[in-house]
Amino acid sequence: MNGTWEAWGEVVLAASAVLPVAGVLAWWLARWRGRRAAVCEVGLVVGTAPWLWMILTPKGTGRSVNLVPLRDLADQLTDDRVVEQFGGNLLVCAALGLLLPVRWAWFGRWYRILLAGAAMSLAVEVLQFALAIGRHSSVDDVLLNAAGAGLAGLLSRRWWASRLPDTVTALSDRPSSPSRPLAAPR
């Protein structure tokens, strides 16, 4: 854990220092967009930017890739930093999964949350590979990042599930007969 703090402590401190500014920004934006929208939009940026900073920080040059699912996960189980690796990968897209469905009702389905997390993660992994920043691109990272988005979405379900259209109720509220008679066919 000390190695992680030495490597990324500055990111944690910077992200913590930005929180008061983010709070003021959300308050200011709420005047035009509403409180829910402002908090979600600022939260998406504040909750995602530190992870992107860490993931896209160069660690030398070169690149490597793993396209075989679960290979890297199995290898990481024997690593001393297994909790940090798994936990970090689950948290990368957590803000996305937590706040997207609260902000935009369209994301209020579990598979859409997973797809959004997977799409963001895939974009990051492709960037890591394309930029050759000394990072390892892996399909397992995409799987864990998407799972983190899905789990975070479950945590916020209480706030977005109530906004989903209830198709059964919506259909049953329709009158059984048309309000005006249908024209006779000619």
N, C-alpha and C positions, 0 to 999 in steps of 0.2 A: 504494500500500500504506500510505503514511503516513496518508492520509485514513481508511482503514479502522481503523487503530490508534487514531487520535484519536476516532473515532466509537464504537468498540466495545472499546477496550482495558480499560475498567473491567469489562466483562462477562467478559473473558478472565481478568483478575486475580481477580475474585470467584469464578469457577468454579474457578480453580486453588487459591484459599484454602479452598474447600469440600472439596477432595479428601481431606485427612486426616480430616475429620469423616465423610465418606462411607465411608472405609475402616473407621473405628471402628464406624459404624452397621452396615455389612455384617457385620463380625465379631460384633457383638452379636446381630443378627438370625439369624445362622447357627446359633445355639444352638437356635432354635425351628423354623427353616424349612429348615435344611441350607445348606451353603456355596454350592452352585450357585444355588439359589433366591435367597438373600440377595444375592449378588454381582450377579446379573442384575437383580433388582428395583431395587437401589440404582443400578446402572449405567444402567438405563433412565431414571431420574429425573435423575441427574447428567449424562447424555449428551444429554438432550433439553431440560431446563429453560433452559440458556443460550441455545439457539437460539430457544425460544419468547419469552424475554425480548427478544432482538434483533428478532424478527419482529413482536412485538406492542407494541413501543415506539412511541408516537405520533410522527409527523413532521409535525405540523400538523393540519389538518382536511381534510375532503373524502375522496373515494374515486374510484377508477377501476378498471375491470375489462377484461380481455381474455379472450374465450372462444374465440378462433381459435388452434388449436394451432400451435406453432412460430413464431408472429409475433414474440413478444418475444425468443425465442432468436436469431432472425435479426438483430434490432435490436441485441442485446447483443454480437454478434460484432464490431461496430465500436467498442464502448465500451472505454475505457482499463482498466476494471476487470472485464474479461471473465473472467479466471481467478478473481477473488474471487467474482463472481456465480455462475458455474457451480460452483465448488468449494463455496461456501457452501450453495447449493441441494442439492447432492449430500449434504452432511453433515447437513442438518436432520433427516432421519429415519434416519440411519445407525445410531444407537444402537438404535433400534427394530428395524431389520433384522438387526443383529448379535446382539441379545440375546433377542428374542422367541422364536425357534425353539429357543434353548438352554434357556430357562426353561420354555416350554410346547411340548410335542411337537406339538400340533395345528398350530402355525405352521410345521412342518417341510416345507412345500411351497413352491416358489418363488413360485407365484401367490398364496398366502396372505400371504407376506411383502410382495409388491408391493401387494396390496389393503390391507393394514394401513398401509403407508406412504402410499398414495394417500388412504385414509380420513382419516388424521391430517392430512395436508397440506390436503385439501379442507376439513376443519373449521377449520384455521387461516386459509385464504384467505377462507372465509365470514365468520369473525370479523373479519378485517381490513376486509372490505367493510361488514359490519353496524355495526361500531363507528365507522366513518368517522374513522380515525386517521391519515389522510394517506398511506396505503399503497396500492400498486397490487396488485390481486388478479389473478392470471393462471393460466390452465390450464397454461402452461408451467412454472410453479413446482410445480404438482402432479405433472407428468410427471417433472421432475428430482428432486423429493423422493422419489417412488416408486422411481425408478431408483437413487437413493442407498441406499434401504432394501434393494433387491434385490442391489446390489453388496456391501453390507455383509453381507447374509445369506450370500452366497457365501464371504466371508472366514471366517465362523464355521461353515461347513458341516461341517467336520471334527468339531465338538463336538455337532452335533445330528443329523447323518445316521445316526449309529450308534444313535440312539434310535428311529428310525422302524420301525414294524412291518414285518417281512419277510413279506408275505402268501404268497409262494411257499413259503417254509419252513414257515410256520404251517399252510398247507393240506396240505403233504406229510407233516407230522408226525401228522396224524390217522390213526387206524386205518382200514384199508380196509374192514373189516366192523364192524358195530356190536358193542359189548361184550356186549349181551344181544340175544337174538333179537327180531325185530319180531313183534308180535301179528298173527295172521291176521285178515284183514278179515271182518266179519260180514255 
